[in-house]
């Protein structure tokens, strides 16, 4: 959702890829697929949703857009289910740190 609102609509654009109302419409249309329970879901061993539909849809919509291209600084929280560890993505941190 954050990237939909902060990714540029085209390279060099200052307009977001989606408006807030378009994001709402996206979730109304795709929510049942995004939040479809995994078969044989076990709350102890795995997340409720597999995330594949949303991951594929995000790749389709965002194409080659990267975090350092957002229109403003963003922080995106996530969770690595294999390592059972939270993951935080920060465009500010990405823009200010050198590797």
N, CA, C and O atoms as CSV, one atom per row, in Angstrom:
chain,resi,resn,atom,element,x,y,z
A,1,UNK,N,N,0.829,-1.185,0.000
A,1,UNK,CA,C,0.000,0.000,0.000
A,1,UNK,C,C,0.878,1.255,0.000
A,1,UNK,O,O,0.614,2.209,-0.731
A,2,UNK,N,N,1.913,1.238,0.819
A,2,UNK,CA,C,2.822,2.385,0.898
A,2,UNK,C,C,3.468,2.663,-0.449
A,2,UNK,O,O,3.526,3.810,-0.894
A,3,UNK,N,N,3.953,1.613,-1.094
A,3,UNK,CA,C,4.613,1.817,-2.383
A,3,UNK,C,C,3.636,2.246,-3.469
A,3,UNK,O,O,4.012,2.992,-4.373
A,4,UNK,N,N,2.409,1.796,-3.399
A,4,UNK,CA,C,1.417,2.216,-4.385
A,4,UNK,C,C,1.189,3.730,-4.303
A,4,UNK,O,O,0.936,4.390,-5.311
A,5,UNK,N,N,1.283,4.262,-3.083
A,5,UNK,CA,C,1.043,5.696,-2.875
A,5,UNK,C,C,2.294,6.554,-3.056
A,5,UNK,O,O,2.191,7.773,-3.190
A,6,UNK,N,N,3.476,5.927,-3.062
A,6,UNK,CA,C,4.705,6.728,-3.132
A,6,UNK,C,C,5.591,6.419,-4.337
A,6,UNK,O,O,6.560,7.137,-4.585
A,7,UNK,N,N,5.279,5.368,-5.087
A,7,UNK,CA,C,6.053,5.083,-6.300
A,7,UNK,C,C,5.652,6.102,-7.365
A,7,UNK,O,O,4.471,6.426,-7.486
A,8,UNK,N,N,6.607,6.609,-8.135
A,8,UNK,CA,C,6.254,7.568,-9.188
A,8,UNK,C,C,5.468,6.881,-10.308
A,8,UNK,O,O,5.687,5.708,-10.609
A,9,UNK,N,N,4.551,7.632,-10.918
A,9,UNK,CA,C,3.720,7.073,-11.986
A,9,UNK,C,C,4.542,6.750,-13.234
A,9,UNK,O,O,4.174,5.875,-14.018
A,10,UNK,N,N,5.646,7.456,-13.410
A,10,UNK,CA,C,6.579,7.191,-14.510
A,10,UNK,C,C,7.940,7.742,-14.096
A,10,UNK,O,O,8.015,8.558,-13.178
A,11,UNK,N,N,9.011,7.314,-14.752
A,11,UNK,CA,C,10.341,7.822,-14.369
A,11,UNK,C,C,10.393,9.357,-14.405
A,11,UNK,O,O,10.005,9.980,-15.393
A,12,UNK,N,N,10.872,9.941,-13.325
A,12,UNK,CA,C,11.007,11.395,-13.242
A,12,UNK,C,C,9.733,12.126,-12.866
A,12,UNK,O,O,9.750,13.348,-12.719
A,13,UNK,N,N,8.622,11.406,-12.703
A,13,UNK,CA,C,7.350,12.036,-12.364
A,13,UNK,C,C,7.286,12.352,-10.877
A,13,UNK,O,O,7.899,11.665,-10.060
A,14,UNK,N,N,6.532,13.408,-10.530
A,14,UNK,CA,C,6.268,13.742,-9.131
A,14,UNK,C,C,4.881,13.291,-8.711
A,14,UNK,O,O,4.436,13.607,-7.608
A,15,UNK,N,N,4.189,12.555,-9.580
A,15,UNK,CA,C,2.849,12.062,-9.295
A,15,UNK,C,C,2.933,10.596,-8.877
A,15,UNK,O,O,3.692,9.829,-9.471
A,16,UNK,N,N,2.163,10.195,-7.861
A,16,UNK,CA,C,2.198,8.796,-7.425
A,16,UNK,C,C,1.547,7.862,-8.451
A,16,UNK,O,O,0.720,8.274,-9.263
A,17,UNK,N,N,1.943,6.622,-8.383
A,17,UNK,CA,C,1.417,5.598,-9.276
A,17,UNK,C,C,-0.090,5.425,-9.089
A,17,UNK,O,O,-0.817,5.221,-10.062
A,18,UNK,N,N,-0.564,5.505,-7.833
A,18,UNK,CA,C,-1.985,5.347,-7.526
A,18,UNK,C,C,-2.456,6.466,-6.611
A,18,UNK,O,O,-1.680,6.996,-5.816
A,19,UNK,N,N,-3.713,6.817,-6.725
A,19,UNK,CA,C,-4.344,7.738,-5.783
A,19,UNK,C,C,-4.872,6.910,-4.609
A,19,UNK,O,O,-5.014,5.694,-4.735
A,20,UNK,N,N,-5.163,7.544,-3.476
A,20,UNK,CA,C,-5.732,6.782,-2.353
A,20,UNK,C,C,-7.000,6.018,-2.741
A,20,UNK,O,O,-7.184,4.876,-2.319
A,21,UNK,N,N,-7.866,6.630,-3.532
A,21,UNK,CA,C,-9.098,5.928,-3.916
A,21,UNK,C,C,-8.797,4.732,-4.820
A,21,UNK,O,O,-9.518,3.735,-4.769
A,22,UNK,N,N,-7.767,4.807,-5.632
A,22,UNK,CA,C,-7.381,3.667,-6.470
A,22,UNK,C,C,-6.808,2.529,-5.619
A,22,UNK,O,O,-6.994,1.356,-5.943
A,23,UNK,N,N,-6.114,2.875,-4.538
A,23,UNK,CA,C,-5.597,1.847,-3.624
A,23,UNK,C,C,-6.756,1.140,-2.938
A,23,UNK,O,O,-6.745,-0.084,-2.802
A,24,UNK,N,N,-7.757,1.905,-2.504
A,24,UNK,CA,C,-8.941,1.306,-1.888
A,24,UNK,C,C,-9.616,0.357,-2.878
A,24,UNK,O,O,-9.988,-0.759,-2.515
A,25,UNK,N,N,-9.772,0.795,-4.114
A,25,UNK,CA,C,-10.395,-0.045,-5.140
A,25,UNK,C,C,-9.565,-1.302,-5.396
A,25,UNK,O,O,-10.120,-2.386,-5.579
A,26,UNK,N,N,-8.240,-1.159,-5.409
A,26,UNK,CA,C,-7.352,-2.311,-5.590
A,26,UNK,C,C,-7.604,-3.360,-4.512
A,26,UNK,O,O,-7.713,-4.549,-4.812
A,27,UNK,N,N,-7.695,-2.923,-3.261
A,27,UNK,CA,C,-7.919,-3.871,-2.165
A,27,UNK,C,C,-9.335,-4.451,-2.172
A,27,UNK,O,O,-9.531,-5.599,-1.776
A,28,UNK,N,N,-10.310,-3.679,-2.612
A,28,UNK,CA,C,-11.661,-4.222,-2.738
A,28,UNK,C,C,-11.701,-5.343,-3.771
A,28,UNK,O,O,-12.344,-6.373,-3.567
A,29,UNK,N,N,-11.002,-5.124,-4.883
A,29,UNK,CA,C,-10.994,-6.118,-5.955
A,29,UNK,C,C,-10.092,-7.313,-5.644
A,29,UNK,O,O,-10.448,-8.453,-5.943
A,30,UNK,N,N,-8.940,-7.060,-5.051
A,30,UNK,CA,C,-7.939,-8.115,-4.863
A,30,UNK,C,C,-7.851,-8.664,-3.450
A,30,UNK,O,O,-7.173,-9.665,-3.217
A,31,UNK,N,N,-8.530,-8.024,-2.500
A,31,UNK,CA,C,-8.485,-8.457,-1.105
A,31,UNK,C,C,-8.798,-9.937,-0.891
A,31,UNK,O,O,-8.086,-10.608,-0.143
A,32,UNK,N,N,-9.849,-10.462,-1.531
A,32,UNK,CA,C,-10.148,-11.890,-1.334
A,32,UNK,C,C,-9.000,-12.811,-1.767
A,32,UNK,O,O,-8.826,-13.890,-1.202
A,33,UNK,N,N,-8.221,-12.389,-2.762
A,33,UNK,CA,C,-7.075,-13.195,-3.205
A,33,UNK,C,C,-5.863,-12.976,-2.294
A,33,UNK,O,O,-5.117,-13.910,-2.000
A,34,UNK,N,N,-5.682,-11.740,-1.858
A,34,UNK,CA,C,-4.540,-11.413,-0.992
A,34,UNK,C,C,-4.687,-12.088,0.369
A,34,UNK,O,O,-3.723,-12.631,0.908
A,35,UNK,N,N,-5.901,-12.048,0.917
A,35,UNK,CA,C,-6.132,-12.544,2.270
A,35,UNK,C,C,-6.820,-13.905,2.300
A,35,UNK,O,O,-7.604,-14.196,3.204
A,36,UNK,N,N,-6.522,-14.725,1.314
A,36,UNK,CA,C,-7.051,-16.085,1.257
A,36,UNK,C,C,-6.239,-16.957,2.208
A,36,UNK,O,O,-5.014,-17.017,2.112
A,37,UNK,N,N,-6.925,-17.632,3.123
A,37,UNK,CA,C,-6.228,-18.468,4.107
A,37,UNK,C,C,-5.482,-19.610,3.420
A,37,UNK,O,O,-5.951,-20.182,2.436
A,38,UNK,N,N,-4.319,-19.919,3.962
A,38,UNK,CA,C,-3.565,-21.075,3.480
A,38,UNK,C,C,-4.339,-22.342,3.816
A,38,UNK,O,O,-5.018,-22.400,4.842
A,39,UNK,N,N,-4.244,-23.360,2.959
A,39,UNK,CA,C,-4.858,-24.634,3.323
A,39,UNK,C,C,-4.132,-25.219,4.540
A,39,UNK,O,O,-2.912,-25.102,4.653
A,40,UNK,N,N,-4.856,-25.823,5.413
A,40,UNK,CA,C,-4.297,-26.453,6.617
A,40,UNK,C,C,-3.458,-25.475,7.436
A,40,UNK,O,O,-2.393,-25.838,7.935
A,41,UNK,N,N,-3.929,-24.249,7.574
A,41,UNK,CA,C,-3.201,-23.212,8.303
A,41,UNK,C,C,-3.018,-23.604,9.761
A,41,UNK,O,O,-3.962,-24.015,10.435
A,42,UNK,N,N,-1.780,-23.469,10.233
A,42,UNK,CA,C,-1.436,-23.762,11.627
A,42,UNK,C,C,-0.836,-22.487,12.223
A,42,UNK,O,O,0.255,-22.087,11.819
A,43,UNK,N,N,-1.521,-21.834,13.177
A,43,UNK,CA,C,-1.030,-20.559,13.710
A,43,UNK,C,C,0.321,-20.654,14.410
A,43,UNK,O,O,0.990,-19.636,14.589
A,44,UNK,N,N,0.728,-21.830,14.800
A,44,UNK,CA,C,2.017,-21.993,15.464
A,44,UNK,C,C,3.156,-22.010,14.452
A,44,UNK,O,O,4.240,-21.503,14.740
A,45,UNK,N,N,2.935,-22.576,13.291
A,45,UNK,CA,C,4.022,-22.816,12.343
A,45,UNK,C,C,4.130,-21.870,11.171
A,45,UNK,O,O,5.209,-21.755,10.590
A,46,UNK,N,N,3.067,-21.190,10.796
A,46,UNK,CA,C,3.182,-20.359,9.589
A,46,UNK,C,C,2.181,-19.211,9.604
A,46,UNK,O,O,1.225,-19.227,10.379
A,47,UNK,N,N,2.401,-18.208,8.741
A,47,UNK,CA,C,1.444,-17.108,8.630
A,47,UNK,C,C,0.118,-17.592,8.034
A,47,UNK,O,O,0.057,-18.644,7.399
A,48,UNK,N,N,-0.926,-16.815,8.249
A,48,UNK,CA,C,-2.246,-17.153,7.714
A,48,UNK,C,C,-2.272,-17.130,6.186
A,48,UNK,O,O,-2.940,-17.952,5.558
A,49,UNK,N,N,-1.542,-16.182,5.591
A,49,UNK,CA,C,-1.611,-15.956,4.151
A,49,UNK,C,C,-0.232,-16.208,3.545
A,49,UNK,O,O,0.788,-15.920,4.171
A,50,UNK,N,N,-0.203,-16.739,2.345
A,50,UNK,CA,C,1.110,-17.063,1.770
A,50,UNK,C,C,1.799,-15.866,1.114
A,50,UNK,O,O,3.016,-15.901,0.930
A,51,UNK,N,N,1.075,-14.821,0.759
A,51,UNK,CA,C,1.693,-13.620,0.220
A,51,UNK,C,C,2.062,-13.691,-1.248
A,51,UNK,O,O,2.497,-12.689,-1.815
A,52,UNK,N,N,1.905,-14.834,-1.878
A,52,UNK,CA,C,2.320,-14.984,-3.281
A,52,UNK,C,C,1.499,-14.110,-4.223
A,52,UNK,O,O,2.058,-13.487,-5.126
A,53,UNK,N,N,0.193,-14.055,-4.030
A,53,UNK,CA,C,-0.646,-13.241,-4.910
A,53,UNK,C,C,-0.224,-11.776,-4.830
A,53,UNK,O,O,-0.040,-11.124,-5.857
A,54,UNK,N,N,-0.073,-11.262,-3.614
A,54,UNK,CA,C,0.309,-9.858,-3.434
A,54,UNK,C,C,1.714,-9.601,-3.975
A,54,UNK,O,O,1.948,-8.575,-4.615
A,55,UNK,N,N,2.637,-10.503,-3.732
A,55,UNK,CA,C,3.999,-10.353,-4.254
A,55,UNK,C,C,3.985,-10.272,-5.781
A,55,UNK,O,O,4.629,-9.399,-6.362
A,56,UNK,N,N,3.264,-11.165,-6.421
A,56,UNK,CA,C,3.194,-11.169,-7.881
A,56,UNK,C,C,2.500,-9.928,-8.419
A,56,UNK,O,O,2.923,-9.364,-9.429
A,57,UNK,N,N,1.440,-9.504,-7.750
A,57,UNK,CA,C,0.714,-8.306,-8.168
A,57,UNK,C,C,1.585,-7.064,-8.007
A,57,UNK,O,O,1.573,-6.180,-8.864
A,58,UNK,N,N,2.345,-6.994,-6.908
A,58,UNK,CA,C,3.236,-5.854,-6.681
A,58,UNK,C,C,4.305,-5.789,-7.773
A,58,UNK,O,O,4.610,-4.710,-8.280
A,59,UNK,N,N,4.861,-6.918,-8.127
A,59,UNK,CA,C,5.870,-6.946,-9.204
A,59,UNK,C,C,5.264,-6.505,-10.526
A,59,UNK,O,O,5.897,-5.794,-11.306
A,60,UNK,N,N,4.036,-6.931,-10.770
A,60,UNK,CA,C,3.341,-6.555,-12.003
A,60,UNK,C,C,3.099,-5.043,-12.052
A,60,UNK,O,O,3.309,-4.418,-13.091
A,61,UNK,N,N,2.664,-4.457,-10.944
A,61,UNK,CA,C,2.326,-3.041,-10.906
A,61,UNK,C,C,3.542,-2.132,-10.821
A,61,UNK,O,O,3.608,-1.103,-11.493
A,62,UNK,N,N,4.509,-2.522,-9.985
A,62,UNK,CA,C,5.663,-1.656,-9.729
A,62,UNK,C,C,6.798,-1.855,-10.717
A,62,UNK,O,O,7.687,-1.010,-10.828
A,63,UNK,N,N,6.771,-2.961,-11.431
A,63,UNK,CA,C,7.783,-3.305,-12.432
A,63,UNK,C,C,9.195,-3.167,-11.857
A,63,UNK,O,O,9.548,-3.890,-10.926
A,64,UNK,N,N,9.992,-2.269,-12.384
A,64,UNK,CA,C,11.386,-2.107,-11.962
A,64,UNK,C,C,11.581,-0.998,-10.922
A,64,UNK,O,O,12.717,-0.643,-10.607
A,65,UNK,N,N,10.491,-0.449,-10.388
A,65,UNK,CA,C,10.597,0.615,-9.392
A,65,UNK,C,C,11.279,0.081,-8.139
A,65,UNK,O,O,10.958,-1.006,-7.659
A,66,UNK,N,N,12.216,0.854,-7.620
A,66,UNK,CA,C,12.966,0.463,-6.428
A,66,UNK,C,C,12.677,1.433,-5.285
A,66,UNK,O,O,12.191,2.544,-5.498
A,67,UNK,N,N,12.983,0.991,-4.081
A,67,UNK,CA,C,12.695,1.760,-2.875
A,67,UNK,C,C,13.337,3.153,-2.900
A,67,UNK,O,O,12.747,4.108,-2.395
A,68,UNK,N,N,14.505,3.277,-3.466
A,68,UNK,CA,C,15.176,4.584,-3.493
A,68,UNK,C,C,14.532,5.566,-4.476
A,68,UNK,O,O,14.965,6.714,-4.571
A,69,UNK,N,N,13.510,5.130,-5.202
A,69,UNK,CA,C,12.824,5.994,-6.161
A,69,UNK,C,C,11.502,6.551,-5.631
A,69,UNK,O,O,10.811,7.267,-6.356
A,70,UNK,N,N,11.134,6.241,-4.388
A,70,UNK,CA,C,9.856,6.725,-3.854
A,70,UNK,C,C,9.827,8.245,-3.821
A,70,UNK,O,O,10.865,8.899,-3.717
A,71,UNK,N,N,8.618,8.797,-3.912
A,71,UNK,CA,C,8.439,10.251,-3.962
A,71,UNK,C,C,8.715,10.925,-2.631
A,71,UNK,O,O,8.931,12.136,-2.583
A,72,UNK,N,N,8.711,10.161,-1.559
A,72,UNK,CA,C,9.013,10.669,-0.227
A,72,UNK,C,C,9.680,9.544,0.567
A,72,UNK,O,O,9.676,8.392,0.133
A,73,UNK,N,N,10.243,9.869,1.705
A,73,UNK,CA,C,10.840,8.822,2.540
A,73,UNK,C,C,9.741,7.931,3.105
A,73,UNK,O,O,8.704,8.417,3.556
A,74,UNK,N,N,9.976,6.629,3.075
A,74,UNK,CA,C,9.007,5.666,3.584
A,74,UNK,C,C,9.693,4.628,4.457
A,74,UNK,O,O,10.887,4.365,4.319
A,75,UNK,N,N,8.913,4.047,5.358
A,75,UNK,CA,C,9.355,2.909,6.156
A,75,UNK,C,C,8.312,1.814,5.937
A,75,UNK,O,O,7.115,2.039,6.116
A,76,UNK,N,N,8.774,0.642,5.552
A,76,UNK,CA,C,7.876,-0.480,5.290
A,76,UNK,C,C,8.281,-1.633,6.192
A,76,UNK,O,O,9.424,-2.089,6.175
A,77,UNK,N,N,7.319,-2.091,6.980
A,77,UNK,CA,C,7.592,-3.222,7.860
A,77,UNK,C,C,7.157,-4.512,7.175
A,77,UNK,O,O,6.179,-4.547,6.429
A,78,UNK,N,N,7.904,-5.555,7.449
A,78,UNK,CA,C,7.623,-6.858,6.865
A,78,UNK,C,C,8.077,-7.923,7.848
A,78,UNK,O,O,8.522,-7.615,8.954
A,79,UNK,N,N,7.960,-9.174,7.436
A,79,UNK,CA,C,8.360,-10.269,8.312
A,79,UNK,C,C,8.911,-11.404,7.469
A,79,UNK,O,O,8.254,-11.878,6.543
A,80,UNK,N,N,10.125,-11.837,7.798
A,80,UNK,CA,C,10.740,-12.974,7.119
A,80,UNK,C,C,10.259,-14.237,7.816
A,80,UNK,O,O,10.702,-14.553,8.920
A,81,UNK,N,N,9.348,-14.961,7.164
A,81,UNK,CA,C,8.757,-16.126,7.825
A,81,UNK,C,C,9.716,-17.295,7.926
A,81,UNK,O,O,9.536,-18.164,8.779
A,82,UNK,N,N,10.728,-17.337,7.081
A,82,UNK,CA,C,11.706,-18.428,7.177
A,82,UNK,C,C,12.638,-18.237,8.364
A,82,UNK,O,O,12.954,-19.185,9.083
A,83,UNK,N,N,13.075,-16.997,8.557
A,83,UNK,CA,C,13.986,-16.701,9.676
A,83,UNK,C,C,13.222,-16.323,10.949
A,83,UNK,O,O,13.808,-16.192,12.024
A,84,UNK,N,N,11.905,-16.153,10.806
A,84,UNK,CA,C,11.046,-15.705,11.899
A,84,UNK,C,C,11.626,-14.433,12.523
A,84,UNK,O,O,11.962,-14.380,13.706
A,85,UNK,N,N,11.726,-13.404,11.658
A,85,UNK,CA,C,12.396,-12.176,12.047
A,85,UNK,C,C,11.742,-10.992,11.330
A,85,UNK,O,O,11.465,-11.075,10.134
A,86,UNK,N,N,11.493,-9.890,12.051
A,86,UNK,CA,C,10.942,-8.712,11.380
A,86,UNK,C,C,11.979,-8.075,10.458
A,86,UNK,O,O,13.179,-8.109,10.730
A,87,UNK,N,N,11.493,-7.496,9.369
A,87,UNK,CA,C,12.362,-6.819,8.409
A,87,UNK,C,C,11.795,-5.422,8.187
A,87,UNK,O,O,10.599,-5.258,7.946
A,88,UNK,N,N,12.661,-4.422,8.270
A,88,UNK,CA,C,12.228,-3.041,8.068
A,88,UNK,C,C,12.991,-2.456,6.892
A,88,UNK,O,O,14.221,-2.474,6.852
A,89,UNK,N,N,12.229,-1.935,5.931
A,89,UNK,CA,C,12.811,-1.284,4.761
A,89,UNK,C,C,12.633,0.216,4.933
A,89,UNK,O,O,11.529,0.677,5.224
A,90,UNK,N,N,13.699,0.982,4.760
A,90,UNK,CA,C,13.634,2.428,4.919
A,90,UNK,C,C,14.282,3.108,3.714
A,90,UNK,O,O,15.464,2.900,3.440
A,91,UNK,N,N,13.518,3.907,3.010
A,91,UNK,CA,C,14.095,4.626,1.864
A,91,UNK,C,C,15.078,5.688,2.350
A,91,UNK,O,O,16.080,5.946,1.683
A,92,UNK,N,N,14.812,6.303,3.491
A,92,UNK,CA,C,15.731,7.291,4.045
A,92,UNK,C,C,17.076,6.659,4.368
A,92,UNK,O,O,18.126,7.187,4.003
A,93,UNK,N,N,17.033,5.529,5.052
A,93,UNK,CA,C,18.260,4.829,5.408
A,93,UNK,C,C,19.015,4.415,4.144
A,93,UNK,O,O,20.240,4.516,4.085
A,94,UNK,N,N,18.290,3.958,3.153
A,94,UNK,CA,C,18.891,3.538,1.893
A,94,UNK,C,C,19.588,4.715,1.198
A,94,UNK,O,O,20.668,4.555,0.630
A,95,UNK,N,N,18.964,5.891,1.249
A,95,UNK,CA,C,19.517,7.072,0.576
A,95,UNK,C,C,20.687,7.695,1.328
A,95,UNK,O,O,21.506,8.391,0.729
A,96,UNK,N,N,20.774,7.451,2.645
A,96,UNK,CA,C,21.817,8.108,3.435
A,96,UNK,C,C,22.995,7.229,3.772
A,96,UNK,O,O,24.041,7.739,4.174
A,97,UNK,N,N,22.862,5.918,3.623
A,97,UNK,CA,C,23.984,5.017,3.929
A,97,UNK,C,C,24.712,4.623,2.654
A,97,UNK,O,O,24.106,4.453,1.596
A,98,UNK,N,N,25.994,4.486,2.778
A,98,UNK,CA,C,26.782,3.995,1.648
A,98,UNK,C,C,27.284,2.604,2.001
A,98,UNK,O,O,27.617,2.323,3.152
A,99,UNK,N,N,27.333,1.761,1.018
A,99,UNK,CA,C,27.763,0.386,1.235
A,99,UNK,C,C,29.038,0.096,0.487
A,99,UNK,O,O,29.552,-1.020,0.553
